[in-house]
Amino acid sequence: MRFSVFPRVVLTLTLAAAPVLLQAQETSAEDSTVVYTSEYFAQWAPVTAQDMINRIPGIGSPTGGNFANNNSGRGLGGGGGNQILINGKRVAGKSNEANSQLQRISADKVQHIELIRGTSAELDVRGDQILNIVLTEALSSRSYAYEINTDRYMDNHVQPGGKFSVNGTQGGLNYLLSAEAEPRHDYRPSRESSILGDFTPNDRIVEERTRDQYTYTYAANLAYDINADSSARLNMLYSDFDNTLEVDRSITDLTVNPPQTNLQREETPGENNNWEIGGDYELRLANDHRFKILFITNQRNEFSERERFQVAADGSEQKDLYVSSDSTLEEKIVRTSYSLGVAETQDVEFGVERAQTTLDSLLKLGVA
């Protein structure tokens, strides 16, 4: 039987506010679409599009959270669940999809937000609920957003971080560029005791785990209106999240007298990164039919080496365990679709999607 204690530090902040009842500005299409204009969100002084979504009743929350996160599986999906569009278009990406862009879009760039319960050939996806973020169409404008933060952990370690993004339009080009450095330090002490079947003490394990990590993310989202009937979009993302895990452990054998303590040290450096490129092209034909082709390719690389050392009383160390793990996950997706109207209120879409997922992994183990 084992008992473990993991001390944590929890800080709770409670805010009280008088309830405010607000109504959306417009309702259309037989109550299937609710429109929230920028004036609706003005009283909360939102900074990003994510702040605005968090204030939509039944969708967001003041503490944040994703409205939709349906891209964790294989392929693109596209049916069921909740979906997010930007200017009525789906973002060609999985790591770099619409949810991740919401915190990079400045609130003053949002004209209104449409909450759609229904389907339409004009939309790129089908879902239980769809949020369409409609941006302003200024001829030439640019806005900047930045955030600086500092995290302090229970081991008194301080790590700064920050985000910077620029988005704007220039003629037919709409762009969103961003960079982010997010601290991921973690300190986790623990104490574990175990007893034997006759309730006599067995051993005691005291451990300290420290992880040092920064996640650096760079993203670019470009959209270009070629003419009134065709448009193209290109999305790129690169993320680097190398980390090092260090463990100091003492194991005390309580079955002998006097108790004997064994000291161990572990070091696990890791090299991790992922990149993604996605894009799509849309063409509206003279008969109002629509053709679209979309592609996504991404790769995730993870490498780590775990080494464990036995620490002697004189401070010398002897390695007794080595584990190396190296994996590369690749995904390639191509989708085409053709939409046409068969009646005034009905549309048909034909499409083909091909997804290829490849995993290449290598494991090395050495025991002394």
N, C-alpha and C positions, 0 to 999 in steps of 0.2 A: 504494500500500500504506500502511495506517495502523496505528499502534500507539497504544494508549490505556492510561493508568494511572489507576486510581480508588482512591486510598488509603482504607481503611476501618479502623475501630477495632472489634475484636471482643473481647468479654469472655466467657470460658467458665468456668462454675462446675460442678464435678463433685461429686456427693454419693454416698457409698458407704454402703450399709446392708446389714445381714444379711437374707437372704431370709426371707420369712414366708409360710407356706402357710395360707390361710384357705378356708373353705367357706361357701357361702351358707347362709342359715338354713332355707329351705324350698324344696321343689320340688313342683309340683302340675301337674294337668291332663296326666298322662302325660308328665311331663318337658318339656312345652312352655313352662312358665312357671317362672322361677327368681326367688325373692323375696329381696331383700337388705334386712334390717331396719336400723334406725338403729344398733343395737348393733354391727353388722358394721363400720360406718365409724368407731366411736368412737375407736379407737386413732390415727387420723390427725387427729383434732380438726378436721373440716371446718368451714368458715365458711359456704359456700354450697352449693346443690344441685349446681352444676358441680363443686365439689371432690369430692363424693360420687361422681358419675358417672366422674370421672377415675380412681377406685380400683376400678371394676368390671372384672374380668379380661376381656380381649378386647374391651373397649368403649372405655375412656378410657386416658389416660396421665398420669403425674405432671406432665408439662409442659403439660397441657391439650389443647384441640382439640375441635372440634365432632363430635359423634356423627352428626348429620344436618344437612345443609344443602341441601335439595332445592327451595327456593323461589326459585331464581334465574330460572327460566323463566317462560313465559307461563301464566297460569291458576294453579290450585291444585295440580294433580297429585293425589297421594293414593294412588298405587299404586307398589310397588317401592321399593327403597332402604331406608334406615333412618329411623324416625320417632320423635318424642317427643310424649308426651301428658302432660297435667297433670290428675290426678284422672280419667283415662280420657277426657278431652275434648281435642279438637284446638283449638289457639289460632287464632282467626280473624285471621290477619295474615301478612305476608310479611317486611317489615322488622322488624315487632314480633311475631316468632313465638316458639315455645317455646324455641329455642336461646338467643335473646337474653335470655329471662327467667331462665334457670338461675342466672346470676350475681347476680340480684336477690332470689332466694328464700333466706331464711335456712335453714341446715341444721337448726336445731331445729324448723322447721316441717314437715320431711319425716318421715313415719311409716315408710314403706318404699319401695323402688324395685323394680318388677317388670320383668324382662327376658322378653319374650314372643316366642316363635318360633311363629307360627301366626296364624290369623285368627279373628275372632269378631264377631257382630253388635253386641256391646256396645262395640266399639271404633270410633272415628271414621275410622280409616285402615287401609290394608292395606300391609304392608311386609315386607321380609326379616327385620328385627329391629325390635321396638318396645320403647321404654323408657317405662313409665308411672310418673310421679312421683306418689305418693299422699301428700297432705298431711294433717296432723293436723286434727281437727275440734273444736278447743276452742271452747266456747260464746262466749267473748269474750276474745280475746288479741291482742297486738300486739307486733311485734319490729322492731328497727331494725338496720341494717347500714351501715357507712361504711368508706371506704378513702381514704387520702391518699397520693399519690405525687408524686415529683419526678423529672424526666428531665434528665440533663445530656448535652449533645451535644459532638461533637469540636471545635466552635468555641467551647467553654466557655459556650454559652448554656444557661441553666437555666430550665425551665418546669414549674410545679407543676400538678397535676391531682387529681381526686378523684371519688368516687361516694358517693351516699347513697340508701338505699331504706328504705321502711317497708312491711311487709305484715302482715296480720292478718285477723280475722274478727269480725263483729258481727251476731249473729243469723244470718239466711240470706245475708248479704253477705260475700263474700271479696274483699279488695282488695290490690293491689300497686302502689305509687307509687314512682317512682325519678327521679333526676336525675344526670347525669354530665357532667363536663368533662374531656375527654381531649386532652392536648397532642399535636400532630402536626408539630412543628418538624423541619426536615430541612436539613442542610448537606452539600453534595456538591461538593468540589473535584475537578477533573480536568485532565489534561495529555495532549494528543494531538499526535503528530508524524507527518508523512507524507513519503514519498519518491517521486520520479519513476521512470519506467521504467528509466532508466540509473543508478538508485540514488543520485542526487544529492538533497540535501535540498529539500523543496518548501515546507512551512510548519510552524509550531508554534502550537497553540491552547491557551491556558491559560484555564480557566473556573472560576468559583465560582457555584454555585446555592444560594440560601437561600430556604426556604419557611417562612413563619410561619402556623400554623393551629391553631385550637382547634375541637374537635368537641363541641358541646353537645347532649345528648340528654335529652328528657323523655318519660316513658312512664307510662301508667296502664292497669291491667288490672283489670276489675271482673267479678265473677261473682255471680249472685243466684239462689237457689233459690226460685222462686215458690211452689211447693208440692211434694208428693211426686212429682208426675208431670211437672212442667215446670220449666225453668230457662233463664236467659238470661245471655249474657256480652257485654261491651263492652271493646274494646281500642283505645287511642289512643297515638300516638307523634308527636313533632315533633323534628326534628334540624336543627341549623344548623352548617354547616361552611365558613364563609367562610375564604378563604386568600389570601395574597399571595406571589407568586414573584418574586424579584429575581435577575438574572443580571449578573455582571461578566465581560467576556470581552476577551481580547487576542489578536489574530491577527498573527503575525509572518511576513512574506513572506521566505523564505530563498533565493529565486531571484535576488535582486538584491543588489548590494553597494554600500553597506552595507545590511543587512536593514532593512525598514520594518515598523513596528508600527502596527496599527489598533486603537483601543480602542472597545468597544461596551458599552452598558448597556441592559438590558431590565427592564421592570416589568410584571407581569401580576396585577392585582388580580382576585379572584373572589368572587362572591356565590352561595352554594349552600345549599339547604335541601330538606328533604323532610318530608312528613307522611303519616300513614296512620290510617284509622279502619276497624275491623272489628268484626263482632259476629255472634252466632248465637242462635237460639232452638230449643229442643228440647222436644218433647211426646211423652210415652209414653201410648198409648191403652189403653183398658180391655182390649182383646184382646192386649195386650203388643206391639203393633206400635209402630214409632217413626217420627215425622216430624221433620225438621230442616231449617231454612233458615239459610243463612250468606251474609254479604256482606262485601266488602272494597273500599275505594276508597283510592287513594293518588296522590300527585303528587310528582315530583322536579323541582326547578328548578336549573339550572346556568347561570351567566353569568360571562364572563371577557372582559377587554380586554387584549390584548398590545400593548405599545408598545416599539419599539426605537429607540435613539438612537445616533448616531455622535458620539464624544467627541473634540473637537479638542485640540491641545496646550495651548491656553490655558484648557481646562476648559469651554468652551462646548459646547452640545449641539444637534444637529439631528436631528429625528425623520425616519426613513426607512421605517418600517413600522408599520402599524396593523392589527390583526386583532381583531374582536369576534365572540364566539360566544354565542348565547343559545338555550337549549333547555328545553322543558317536556315531561316524560313523564308521562302519566296512565294509570291502570289501574283498571277497574271490574269486579268479579267478583260474580256471584250464583250460588249453588248450592243446590239442594233435593234431599232424599233421603227415601225411604220404605223402611223395613226391616220384614220380616216373617219369621217362622219357618215353614218348610215341612216340617221333620222335627225330631226331638229334637236332632240335632247339625248341622242345616243351616239356613242362613238365606239369604234373597234380598234384595238391595237394589236399588231403582230410583232413579235420580237424573238430574237435568238440570243442566248448568252452562253459564253464558254469561260470556265474558270479552271485554272491549273494551279495547284498548290504543291510545293516541293519542300521537303524537310531533309536536311543533311546534317547529321549529328555524329559526334565523336566523343567517346568516353575513355579516359585512362585512369587506372587505379594502381597505386603502389602502397604496399603495407610492409613495415619493417618488423 
